[in-house]
Amino acid sequence: IGDIRGIIQKLDYLVSLGIKYVWLSPVYASPNVDFGYDISDYLSINPEYGTMADMDQLIKEGKKRGIHFVMDLVMNHTSSEHAWFKASLDPNSPYRDYYYHRPGKGKKLPNNWTSFFGEKAWSKNEDGTYYLHLFAQNQPDLNWDHPNMYNEFKHIIEFWLKKGIAGFRCDVVNVMYKTSLDNGKPRLFLKGLEKYHSTQKNHEILRRIRKELIEPYGAFLVGETVMVNTQQANDLLGNESEKELDMVFGFEHMDADQFLVKWFKRKFNPDKFNRILIQWQKDLPWNANYFENHDQPRSVSRYGSAHYHKESAKMLSTVLLTLKGSPFIYQGQEIGMTNVDYKSLDEYMDVETKNIWALAKKLWIPKFYRWHMIKTVSRDNARSPMQWDSMGGFSTGKPWLRINHNQKKINVAIQENDGDSILSYYKRLIKIRQQHPALIEGDFVPLIAKKGVFAYHRVLNNQKILVVSNMSTKYRKIKLNMDGEILLQN
């Protein structure tokens, strides 16, 4: 299924690509209802992935190769299988208020909030009370008003930092603190959002974690931040005297091809996409740049052209690796892996996908469009196994998800021996980035963002690098000074 020993086996591949940091999705003990984001023990390794000894070996082998590891940290919720939650089911337990257990209001739920997974945000306990979950039913929200909560996570964070972890990617980090449990304002989706989105107390919690736990170890924090604009993102970065996060994963550019929510897609508009990128480049001192991850469809399927698969993948990598900030490459992105080709709902494993299918059916959305939604947007598009060779190369056993049919054409083994491959292009581009300080420290100067053409300069002292990308399927004529040495083209 993919495990820690498997990552150790592939460390030299990551070195050859030019990777310096590896962000691991949760490897903690978990029933895996939501891809490990339902954690049952923060201080143990999921036995499916290996042992703590394997984890120690991974950190050690990475260090030998100049590779550091970033753990995924979920502080908004745990698994319903976590010992804290199980104990909290007893009304007299000291853990009761680690979570939000509330009686209903007559025959109604404690409030009208709805979850990120398209459900009501409350589920019933055996004693007739309810517990809050902004995500899946198996992911009860933690109560950060409890005086022990900070100390619990202090212990967890220090445990991993002492093992040599370089930092944390913090899951949904700006919705942890709830100001009240009153009914939310009428909204089509996410009723109650205004009660927990980027609250002042949330900022205070992050500042304390940063000052007392992260800085003493020289570690860093990158936060997945829900529904933020550039001003709110800067607030989450903090200032010189009160720092919070080092980087923010924003979603605004990922929302450029949708109506209201991600499940309703519109035709990709590259000019809108690029204008958003420009805004974030201008407004933030440093960006966490990404075009796909474990929650997003494959970027080449989303923003590229099937007819120009190789060119699209190379073009997207060029933008990703030349913007100001830290580029995050998701597994398989470097070989142009595409959305999956599953034929039935039974082949999907994602809890969000199944919930949305059920909700869409309840709303009388036609089956053909429900299927279009799933095929286009499901998180399993990015979670299919890594395509190492033409036979799959992922496992000698049965993978946890079916491998994409195009593994015979899109895989590492073929591309490693092809100088014109997407993988070879990534390697050259990463090397160029590392050799030219302007691509790392330089200013970002936008030039063109129209008719699918995105052009900008990266400038540092007397070094100026021009980046030009065509996100359309047509030839475009532009007026720019093209004098100089060509560093890379596709």
N, C-alpha and C positions, 0 to 999 in steps of 0.2 A: 504493500500500500504506500510505500515511501516512508522512510524512517531516519533516525539520526545517523545510524551507520551508513546509510545511503548518502547522506550529505557529506560525511567524511570522505567517502569514495570519490565524490565529485569536487572536492576542494581545489584540486589542480586544474580542473576545467574552469572554475571561477577565477583562478589566478590568470589563466591564459586569456580570459575575457577582459581582465583588468579591474575586477571587483575588489573593493576595499572593505565594505561592510555588508553583512547579510542580515536582513530583518526576517526573523522567524515568526510565522503565524503561531498561535499558541501551541506549545508542546506539553503543557501541563496536563495533569490527570483530568479527564473529562469524559462524560458519556457521549460526547461528540454529536449532540443534537444540532448544534450550530457551528460545525467546522472547528470545534475547540474553543469557541468564544463563550461557552458555558463551562466554566472552570469549577471543578469539584475539589481541587487541592492545588494551591499556588506553589507549594513547596515540593511537589512530586512530579515525575515525568509520566505521561501516558504510557502504560506498558506496551501499547501497540507500536509506539515509536522507539522504545528502548528503555534504558535505565539512567539513573543519575550519573553512573560511571561513564556511560556513553556520552552524556552531555558534557561532563568534565573533559573527556577526551576530545570532543568536538572543539571546545574552546581552546584547548591546548594545541591541537593540530592547526586550527585557524591562526593562532598567534604565530606559529612557526612560519606561516606563509604571508603574514601581514594582513590577515583578515580578522575583523572584529565582528561580534554578534550583537544584535539588537533584539531584545525580547518584546513580545507583545504583552501589554499590561492592560487588563480590563478592570476598571475600578468602579464602573457604574452598576454592575450586577455580577452575580455568581450563577453557578448551576443550582437547580433545585436539589441536586444530589450532594451539595456541599454540606459539611458537618454543621456549619453555622445555621443554614436554613433548616435542616432537619431538626436541630435543637429549638429553633425559633417557633416551630409548630406548637410547642407547649406554651400556653399563655403565661405561665409562671417562670419560664426560662429567662436567664439573663441575656440570652441572644434574641429574645422576642423583638426588641426594637432595633436590631441590626437591619431589619427589613421593614417594609410598610404593610403591616397587617391591620386591616380595618373592617368593622362591621358594615354590612350593606345599609342602604337607606330604605327601609321597608323591603319591597321586592326589587329595588333598584341597586345597582352597583354603587360603591362609595363615591364615584364621580363619573363624569362623561368622557374621560380621557380615552384616546385610541393609541394603538402602538405603531411602531415603525414597520411592523410586519402585517399591517392591515387588519388587526384584530382589536377587540376591546382590550384595554390595558390592565384588566383585573381578572384573576382566576380564583376559584373557590377552594378554600381549605376544607378539610373534613369536619371541622367544628362549626362550619357555616360562615366564618369570616372570609375575607378576600385578601389577596396579596397583589402588589403592584408589579407589573413587568412592562417596561417600555419596548421590549423586544419579544422574543418567543416566550411561551408559557413556562418553559423550563429555565428561564433566566430572570429570576426575581431581582428587583432593584434593591441596592443597598441604601441604607439611611445614613447619609453623611452628617446628620445632626447628632448621631450617637457619639459620645465622648471617646469610645474605644476605637472608632473606625480608623482614625489617622494612625494610631499606634499599630493596629493590625497591618496596615499597608506599609508602615515604616519597617516592620519586621520582614515583610515580603521583599520590598525593594532592596534593603540592605543585604538580605540573603543572596540575591542574584548579583548585586554589585561586587560583593566579596568574592564571588566565583570568577569575576573578570568580565562580566557583561559590560558593553560600552555604553548602553543606554536603553531607552524604552520607546516603543511606539505605543502611544496611549489611545486606546479604543474609545470612541464617542466621548471625548474628554471634556466637552463643554456642556454636557447635560446631566452631570452627576448630582448636582444639588437642587433640591426642590424647595421653592420658597413657601408653598402651601399645597394642599390637596383639594383646593376649591375647584369647582367646575371650570372647564376651559371655555374660551370664547367659541362661538360657532365657526367651524372651519370644515372644509371638505375632507381634509386629512390632518392627522396629528392634533386632534383637540387636546388642549392642555399645554401646548408647546410653550406658551408665554410664561408658564409657571416654573419652567426648569431650563430654559435656553440661555446659556451664557450669563448666569446670575452672578451677582457681586461676590457671594460666598464661594462660588465655584472658583473665581479668580483667586480668592484668598487661600483656598486649599492648594491650588497649583503653585502659588508663590511660596508657601511654606514647604511643600515637597521639594521645590527647586532649591531653595536656600539651605534647608537642613539636611537633605538627602542626596541630591544630585550633584550640586557644586563641590562638596567635600571629596567626592570620588572622581571629579573631572569628567563626569558622564554627561549625556545630553538627552533631551526629550523632544520627540516629534509627535504632534497630536493630530489625531483624526478629529476634525471639528465639523459639527453638523450645521449646515445652513448659515454660513457666515459670509459677510462681505469683507472687503479689504480693511475697513476700519475696525470691524470686530476681530479680524485676524490679528491686526497689530495690537489690539488690546490683549489678546491671548499671548502675544510674544512678550508683552510688558515693556519696561524701560530699563535704563541702566541701573536705577536704584531698586527697582522691583521687577525682576525678570520672572517669566513664567516658562513658556515653551521656547525651544530653539528654532523650531520650524513648525509650520501648520500645513496639514493636508486640507486644502480647500476643495470644494466641489463645484464651484460656479462654472468653470470651463467644462466640467463633465455634464452639467445640466443644459448645455447650449443646444442640445438636439432633442429636447423633451418638452411636453406640455404638462405643467403642474408637477407631475411626479415622473420618475424614470420609466414607468411601465408604458407610458404613452409617448411614443417617439414621433418626431417630425424629421423631415429630410435634413441631413447634416448641412449646416451653413458654415463653411470654413472661415468666412470673414467675421461672423459673430464670435466663433471660437477664438480666433486670433485677437480680436479686440479685447476679449476677457483676459487672455494671456498677457497682453500688453499692460492692461490695467493692474494686474497683480505684479508684474515685473516692475512697474513704476512705483507702486504704493508700498510694497514690502521691501525691507532691507535684504532679505534672503528668502528664497522660495524652496518648498519641497515639490519638485517637479515630477509629475507622473501622468501617464495616459491610460494605464490599466493597473488593476490589482485584483486581489481575491474577491472583491465585491463588484467589479466592473467587467463588462464584456471585453473581448479582445479588441485592441485599438485598431488593428489592421482591418478587421471586419467592420468596425464601427465608423472609422474615419477614412479608410482607404478604398481602393477599387479592386474588385475580384479580378478584373482584366489586367490590372497592373499591380499584382500582389507584391512582387519583389520590390518594385519601385516605390510603392506606397509605404512598405515597412521601412525601407531605407530613409525615405523622406521624413517619416515620423520620428525615427531615431535621430536624425539630424537636428530637428527642432528640440527634441527632449534634451539632448546632450550639449546644446549650445545656448540654452536659456540661462539666465542668472539664477543660481541656486544649486541644490543638490539633486541630481537625477536619480530616480528610483526606477530600476528595470525589473519588471515582474518576470518570474520564471517562464521561459518559452517565448517571451517577447523578442528576445535576441535572435530567434530563428523564424519569427513571423507566424507563430501559432495562431490559428483562427478560432472562431466560435465553433462549438461542437455541432455534430450532425445527428443528434439523437432523434429517434423516430417516435417515441411515445413518452408520456409523462412518467411511466414506470422507470425509465432510465435515469431520471433526475433524482438527486438526493437532497438538494437544498430545501431546508424548511421554509424559507421565505417564498421560494418558487411555488411550493405546494399550497401555502396559505393564500397567495395571490390568485392562483388558479381557482381555489374554492370560493374566494371572495368575488372574483370576476364572474363565476358561474352564478352565484347568488344574485349578482346585479344584472343578470340576463345578458351579459356580453357574449356575442356569438362565439361558438367554438373555434371557428377559423381565426378569429382575431385573438382569442385567448392563446391559441397555439403560436400565433405571430408574436405576441408579447413574450411568451416563455422562450421561444427560439432566439429572439433578439436580445433579451435583457437578463435572463437567468444568470445568477452568479456561478452556476456550474459551467458556464462558457469558459471561464478562466481557471476552473478547478480540475479540468480533465488532466490526466497524467502527462508528465513531461515526455516529449517524444525524442528519445535518445537515439534510436536507430529505426530502420525500416520494419523491424519486427516488434516495435514497441520499446524494448530495452528498458522498461520501467521496473518490471518485476518478473520473476519466474512463476509467480502465482497469479491469482486473479486480482486485477487492480480494483480499488474501491469505487472508481468510476470507469466507464468504458473509455478506452482511448479513441481519439478522433480518427475517422477513416483515412484522413490524408497523411497519416504518419509515414506512409511509404515514400511520399514526396517531400514532406516537411519534417526533417529530423536533423539532429546534431551530426551524426556520422557522415551524412552526405555533405553537409555544409562545411564541415571542418576541412574537407579536401577540395573545396571549391573556392578559388580566390575571388569570385564574383558573387558569393552568397551573401545573404543578409547577415549571417554570423560574422563573416570576414569583414564586412562593412562596419559592424559594431566594434570589432576589435581595433580597426584602423581609426575609427572616430574617437574611441576612448583614449587611444594613444595620443592622437592630435590634441584632444582636450587637456591631457596631462602635460603636454609639451608647450602649450601656449597659455601663459598666465592671463591673457585678455579673456579667454573663455571661462575662466574661473572667477577672477577678481574684477574683470572689466565692467564698465558701465554698459547698460543695455540702451540702445538708441533705435527706436522703431523708425522704419522707412516706408514700408508699404504693407497694407492689410486690405486688399480689395481684389475682386475677381479670382479668389482662391490663391492669390500670391501673397506670401508672407516673407518680408525682407527686413533685416535689421543689422545694425553694427554692434559688435562687442569691442569696446575701446578701453585701452589701458596705456597711459603715457603716449608713446609714439607708435604703439601697435594698434592696428585697426583690422578687424576681421569682419568680412561681409558674409552673411548667411542668407541664402535665397531658397525658398521652398515653394513648389507649385502643388497646391492641394486640390487642384481640379484635374479632370481627365482630358483637358484641352491644352494645346500649346498657347502660351501667353507671351506677349511682347511687353517688355518693361524698359524704362529709361533710368539706368543706373550706371555709374562709373564702375566698370568691371576690370579696370587695370589691376594687375597684381598677380601673385602666384596662386594657382588653384591648389588648395590643400586637399580637397576631396569632392567628388561628384558621383552621381549615379546615372 
